[in-house]
Amino acid sequence: MTEPRLTDLRAKLAKLTDLGHTGAVLGWDQETYLPAGATEARAHQLATLAGLSHSLQTDMALGALLGELSADDSLDETDRALVRIAKHDRDLATRLPERLVTELAEAESLGLEAWRQARETSDFARFAPALERLVELNREKAARLADPGTAPYDALLDLHEPGLTMAELDPVFGRLEAGTVALLREVVERGIDPDDSFLYRTFPADDQLAIATEIVGALGFDLERGRIDLTTHPFCTTFSSTDVRLTTRIHENDLRSCLFGLIHEAGHGMYEQGIDPHFDRTPLGSGASMGIHESQSLLWENLVGRSRPFWEWAFPLLCRRFPEQLSDIDADKFQRGTNRIRPSLNRVESDELTYNLHILLRYRIERGLFDGSVAVADIPQLWNDGMRDGLGIDVPSDRDGCLQDIHWAMGAFGYFPSYTLGKLYGAMLFEAARRDLPTLDDQLARGEFAPLLGWLRDKVHRHGRAKTTGEMIREATGEDLSEVAFLRHLRARIDQLATA
Ligand code: ZN
């Protein structure tokens, strides 16, 4: 009975996955080429697809099949993972009543609209009622998703980082914060402040896109199985392991945006391209968690792309494109400039060190919203106090403060921690790769990225969702989640910047 059941299950899951990826194509198109007048038509198309997915996902026959196969101990490891993941996804879908799903969708679209207006006028009060509604609905969602006896916020964390709880996260984040604050104080006291003014000279858009494309191609992003387009907000989206789309944006007076942005998205893209092709058209064919996904983008962007060996190779390429703009700069000066540490108002623009302080503050406020200790109306004050105490920055307006991020407006709670987890996982994986590949720095300096990519493919990419993040990290590094490798990386970076 096992084989016919598995065939039946795979057919059902293939349909579901196809619907999901079709929605992703429409979503990608909406961000890149959709004419402005077609937004409403597109919303209908996406809603229809979402409805179809929901009915397939909650179909009783699928539930029965998964029940039978869960009890079948003749399955091999991959099929067991397939059944486990499919059951997990179905359980989540069935725990939320249709009424709540519809109310959430409406609250999210109203939330986005209110957030845009509030941000424009820098007036948090205009966003507050919509945010209150979103928090209320997400409290209900969390309560329905949570297993008995567990904290509702853990159920929201689980949506982005399966299995992770506040109890595990809090001590790690606590030590990370203490370490970060100490390092920041040191950077200020020692006056470590490399010049980065050359990054803001004028670099024509076409040349920026050409060099960034050349670099991500060399890193290993396969343009035969992917493409690159322009959007306001960069992202990576996947339709199959043979079709991975990246987007980027270009500022002619800021060399960082397109170059590092595209390396970041290519890190996501190479992960998706490296998933075992046998997992195509199944729920195993995507990343294991948001945090592990972010570890891949950050590893390439920061640990490779801002390292001294990397610029040994990349700087001559850059100079060929921009000989005049960079005539007075060398690889060393360039690499130092890309690592300048300076507290900033804006999360997305902040450096490797201070970035996490933004996330820790978001996490604290978010938890408070769900345990009842924080009211929506308190958010601006909490944000401003946190920025002053943690980063020494006075926030001039809500627009540059608590209203800068879109996540809560679209109902994404429990998401922010993934960014910091990505930094921690990325540093752990890079240390392990360095141990396994003793000549890694020399390889990077010669533009040989295949050994590192091969290592990541083997330890992370190919597994898709068949292994959990915890299993992959333990097997690749021999350790559980911790802040130690990341703080060690920052220590080394600061010491490098300090030696002139
Ligand atoms: Zn990312």
Boltz pocket constraint, residues with backbone or C-beta under 6 A from the ligand:
constraints:
  - pocket:
      binder: B
      contacts: [[A, 264], [A, 268], [A, 293], [A, 294], [A, 297]]
      max_distance: 6.0
